[in-house]
Amino acid sequence: MNHIVTVEQVVTAFAPDIEPTDAELDAIELELPAILSDVDLLDAQITAMDRPANELDARRIRRARHRALAARRELSNQSGIEAVPGGAA
């Protein structure tokens, strides 16, 4: 009888590789305004899901969407950035 054995590679990082590099931290700090504006947009959308639609919720979502788009525009207009992941094509 032949035994079938699977060979698994290690997928978790070793202890020295767990911390983000300085370049990764700088990139996160640079993208933080866009990240926070996306979180605000999600908060507005989640709040609107809990109750019937009304004009106030629609305005809140529209304003949050405009802030998110403005933050992404500012991020893409900064020098040294070629593309923003997750942005529109």
Sequence and secondary structure as in RCSB ss.txt:
>XXXX:A:sequence
MNHIVTVEQVVTAFAPDIEPTDAELDAIELELPAILSDVDLLDAQITAMDRPANELDARRIRRARHRALAARREL
SNQSGIEAVPGGAA
>XXXX:A:secstr
           S  GGGSS  HHHHHHHHHHHHHHHHHHHHHHHHHHHHTS   HHHHHHHHHHHHHHHHHHHHH
HHSTT    TT   
